[in-house]
Amino acid sequence: MSEQYHIYGMGNALVDIVTEVTDQFVADHAIEKGIMTLVDEERQRTLVDAIHLPSADRQCGGSAANTIIGAAQFGAQCFYSCKVANDEMGDFYHDDLTANGVSTNLSPGAHEDGITGKCLVMTTPDAERTMNTFLGITAEYSVKEIDETALKNSQYLYIEGYLVTGDASREAMIGAKELAEANSVRTALTFSDPSMVKYFRDQMAEVVGDGIDLLFCNEEEALLYTGADSLAAAVESLKSAARTFVVTLGPKGALVFDGNAEIEIDPFEATAIDTNGAGDLFAGAFLYGVTNGKSFAEAGALASLASSRVVSKFGPRLAADDARALHAQIFG
């Protein structure tokens, strides 16, 4: 069967509510800054009410969804496996996902009763993003959400690390990885957030298993996962967990290992006002590149440029026209 998709993504389905807050707001509400924290619906609603949200934007999100949409904007054919509820937010999520050119397992009118997950994304004046997430029905993500035909028909499976927190979703991660490997589909995993590696390190290692074809992480996650005391030592250790990998280094660019050599990816100058989505878009642009005939160095250059642009604006996405312009800037 010929490949239908460049990338098959699996991850949480969260309607992102993106807004700006002050450091004082973070302190007053005892919010742990700079990471993703799981909260219940009441806590999230309390924060939303306290912010007074007329300036907020909303869009379909979740880490892997942002990556898949980013890849699609650059021209990749993508599928996203997720779970939403039979509510207004669930219908909004489906419509926004498909409007961005992504195929999905979602079928409006056939969703289960429940509450679609939401992520409150708060950006402080230092451009750091803090997320408080109510998972809702996406906490019930399981093997039932896997579209085996679409997965078998893809070049890459891309797995969101946030799924590691639940037993059923972790089982789905492992099952999808095994199905991909059995059908010569390459596997990619993102650690997603330092908290996932810090608090779920053993579970993440279970997903990694005998190895991942392509791993995405940042420097902090690489150090936490490997237990190394330097980036160089972490990079050496990662070579036993992933055949190829990307370690993003924020304003210092990134380090890519293509299976043979380590490649330094230069940063592009940027004035960061919102770091939300930078890693997600880096992965999306990179996956677009490696599934469309680009070298790891070329894919890294596009990803670095894309992430520099997305931190220069609010929200985790570029406009489609922006993606085309960035592609032309790198590849002509």
C-alpha positions in Angstrom: 0.0 0.0 0.0 1.4 3.4 -0.9 2.0 6.0 1.7 -0.9 8.4 2.2 0.6 10.4 5.0 4.0 11.9 5.8 3.2 12.0 9.5 0.7 10.3 11.8 0.5 12.1 15.1 -1.1 11.0 18.3 -1.6 13.2 21.4 -4.0 15.2 23.5 -6.8 17.2 22.1 -7.0 20.5 24.0 -8.7 23.7 23.1 -5.9 26.2 23.8 -7.0 29.4 25.6 -4.1 31.7 25.0 -3.7 34.9 27.1 -1.2 37.2 28.8 -0.8 37.6 32.5 1.6 39.4 34.9 4.1 37.8 37.2 2.1 39.1 40.0 -0.9 37.1 38.8 1.2 34.0 38.7 2.4 34.7 42.3 -1.1 35.6 43.6 -2.6 32.4 42.3 0.3 30.1 43.4 0.9 29.0 39.8 4.1 27.0 39.1 5.7 29.1 36.4 7.2 27.8 33.2 5.8 24.3 33.1 2.6 22.4 32.3 0.5 21.6 35.4 -2.6 19.4 35.3 -5.5 20.9 37.1 -9.2 20.1 37.6 -11.9 21.9 35.8 -12.9 24.0 38.8 -9.3 25.3 39.3 -9.0 26.1 35.6 -12.4 27.9 35.6 -11.3 29.9 38.7 -8.1 31.1 36.8 -10.1 31.9 33.6 -12.6 34.0 35.6 -9.8 35.8 37.4 -8.0 36.7 34.2 -11.1 38.2 32.6 -10.5 36.8 29.2 -11.8 39.1 26.4 -8.3 39.3 24.9 -7.8 35.5 24.8 -7.6 33.6 21.6 -8.7 30.0 21.2 -7.7 27.3 18.8 -7.3 23.5 18.6 -4.1 22.5 20.4 -2.2 20.1 22.4 1.6 19.7 21.8 1.4 17.1 19.0 -1.5 18.9 17.4 0.5 22.1 17.1 3.4 20.0 15.6 1.1 18.3 13.1 -0.6 21.6 12.0 2.9 23.2 11.6 4.0 20.3 9.4 0.9 20.6 7.4 1.4 24.3 6.9 4.8 23.6 5.3 3.2 21.0 3.0 3.2 17.7 4.7 0.2 15.3 4.5 -0.8 14.7 8.1 -3.2 12.7 10.3 -3.9 13.4 13.9 -5.3 10.8 16.3 -7.0 12.3 19.4 -10.2 12.3 21.6 -12.7 15.0 22.1 -16.2 15.1 23.7 -19.6 15.5 22.2 -19.8 19.2 23.1 -19.3 22.6 21.5 -15.6 22.6 22.2 -15.3 19.2 20.6 -17.0 20.3 17.4 -14.8 23.4 17.4 -11.7 21.3 17.8 -12.6 19.1 14.8 -13.5 22.0 12.6 -10.3 23.9 13.4 -8.1 20.8 12.9 -9.6 20.0 9.5 -9.5 23.7 8.4 -5.8 23.4 8.8 -5.6 20.5 6.3 -5.2 17.7 8.8 -7.0 14.4 8.5 -8.3 12.9 11.8 -10.1 10.0 13.5 -12.6 12.5 14.8 -16.2 12.2 13.6 -18.6 15.0 14.6 -21.8 13.6 16.2 -20.1 10.4 17.1 -18.1 11.6 20.1 -18.7 10.3 23.6 -20.4 12.4 26.2 -18.0 14.3 28.5 -16.0 17.5 28.5 -13.4 18.4 25.8 -10.0 19.2 27.3 -8.8 22.8 27.6 -5.3 24.3 28.2 -5.0 27.7 29.7 -1.8 29.1 28.2 -0.5 32.1 30.2 2.4 34.2 28.8 4.3 36.5 31.2 6.2 39.7 30.2 9.5 37.7 30.0 7.9 35.6 27.1 7.8 32.5 29.2 4.7 30.3 28.8 2.9 28.5 31.7 0.2 26.0 31.1 -2.6 24.8 33.3 -4.4 22.0 31.7 -7.7 20.3 32.4 -7.5 17.1 30.3 -11.2 16.3 30.3 -12.0 13.4 28.0 -8.6 13.3 26.4 -7.5 11.7 29.7 -9.3 8.7 28.4 -7.3 8.4 25.2 -6.6 4.8 24.5 -5.9 2.3 21.7 -9.5 2.8 20.5 -8.4 6.2 19.0 -5.7 4.6 16.8 -6.6 4.4 13.1 -4.5 1.4 12.1 -4.9 1.9 8.4 -3.8 5.5 8.5 -0.8 4.7 10.7 0.3 1.8 8.5 0.1 4.3 5.6 2.5 6.9 7.1 6.2 7.6 6.9 6.4 8.6 10.5 4.5 8.0 13.7 4.9 11.0 16.0 4.1 10.4 19.7 3.4 13.2 22.2 5.2 12.6 25.5 2.3 14.1 27.6 0.4 10.9 26.9 2.7 9.0 29.3 0.8 10.2 32.4 -2.2 7.8 31.9 -2.1 4.0 31.9 -4.5 3.7 28.9 -2.8 6.4 26.9 0.7 5.0 27.7 -0.6 1.6 26.4 -1.7 3.4 23.3 1.7 4.9 22.8 3.4 1.5 23.1 0.8 -0.2 20.9 1.1 2.4 18.2 4.9 2.2 18.3 4.8 -1.6 18.0 2.3 -1.4 15.1 4.5 1.2 13.3 7.7 -0.9 13.8 5.9 -4.0 12.4 4.9 -2.0 9.3 8.2 -0.2 8.6 6.9 3.1 9.8 9.5 5.2 11.5 8.8 6.2 15.1 9.3 9.7 16.6 8.7 10.8 20.2 8.8 14.2 21.9 9.4 14.3 25.6 7.0 17.4 25.6 7.9 19.0 28.9 10.6 18.6 31.6 7.9 17.6 34.1 7.1 14.5 32.0 10.7 13.4 32.3 11.1 14.4 35.9 8.0 12.7 37.2 7.4 9.9 34.7 10.9 8.9 33.7 10.4 5.2 34.1 7.2 5.3 32.1 8.9 7.3 29.4 11.7 4.7 29.2 9.0 2.0 28.8 7.7 3.9 25.7 11.2 4.3 24.4 11.8 0.6 24.8 14.4 -0.7 22.4 14.8 2.7 20.8 13.1 5.4 18.9 14.0 6.4 15.3 13.8 10.1 16.1 13.6 11.8 19.5 12.8 15.5 20.2 13.8 17.1 23.5 15.2 20.3 24.9 18.4 20.5 26.9 16.7 20.3 30.3 14.8 17.2 29.3 17.9 15.5 27.8 19.8 16.1 31.1 16.8 14.8 33.2 16.2 11.7 31.1 19.9 10.6 30.9 20.9 11.8 34.4 24.0 13.4 32.7 25.7 16.5 34.2 26.6 18.1 30.8 25.0 18.4 27.4 27.9 16.5 25.8 27.4 13.5 28.1 23.6 13.6 27.6 24.1 13.5 23.9 26.2 10.4 24.1 23.7 8.8 26.4 20.8 9.6 24.0 22.5 7.7 21.2 21.5 4.5 23.0 17.9 5.5 23.2 17.3 7.0 19.8 18.8 6.3 16.3 18.5 10.0 15.5 17.5 13.0 17.7 17.2 16.7 18.1 18.1 18.6 21.2 16.7 22.2 21.1 18.8 24.8 22.9 16.6 27.9 22.9 18.4 31.0 21.7 21.5 28.9 21.0 19.8 26.9 18.2 19.8 23.1 18.3 22.0 20.1 18.1 20.9 17.3 15.7 22.3 13.8 15.5 21.5 12.2 12.1 22.7 8.7 13.0 26.3 9.4 12.0 27.3 12.9 12.9 26.3 15.7 15.3 25.2 18.8 13.5 25.0 22.2 15.1 21.9 24.2 14.0 22.4 27.9 14.1 19.8 30.1 15.7 18.0 32.9 13.9 17.8 36.3 15.6 14.5 36.8 17.3 12.9 39.1 19.9 10.9 36.6 22.0 7.5 37.7 23.3 5.9 34.3 23.7 7.8 30.9 23.7 4.6 28.9 23.6 4.8 26.4 20.7 8.4 27.0 19.8 9.4 23.4 20.4 6.2 22.1 18.8 6.7 24.1 15.6 10.4 23.1 15.5 9.4 19.5 15.5 6.7 20.1 12.8 9.0 21.9 10.5 11.7 19.3 11.0 9.4 16.4 10.4 8.1 18.2 7.2 11.7 18.4 6.1 12.9 14.9 6.7 9.7 13.4 5.1 10.1 15.6 2.0 13.6 14.9 0.9 15.5 17.3 3.0 18.7 16.5 4.9 18.8 16.8 8.7 20.8 20.0 8.4 18.3 21.5 6.0 15.3 20.4 8.1 17.1 21.8 11.1 17.6 25.2 9.4 13.9 25.4 8.5 12.9 24.4 12.0 15.2 26.9 13.6 13.9 29.7 11.4 10.3 28.7 12.1 10.7 28.6 15.8 12.4 32.0 15.8 9.4 33.4 14.1 6.8 31.8 16.3 8.4 33.2 19.5 8.2 36.6 18.0 4.4 36.6 18.1 1.7 35.4 20.5 0.3 31.9 20.1 1.9 28.6 19.0 1.2 28.8 15.3 2.3 30.7 12.2 -0.1 31.7 9.5 0.0 29.5 6.4 1.4 32.4 4.3 4.2 32.8 6.9 5.1 29.1 6.6 5.3 29.4 2.8 7.5 32.5 3.1 9.9 30.7 5.5 10.1 27.7 3.2 11.1 30.0 0.3 13.7 31.7 2.5 15.5 28.4 3.2 14.9 26.5 0.0 14.2 29.2 -2.6 
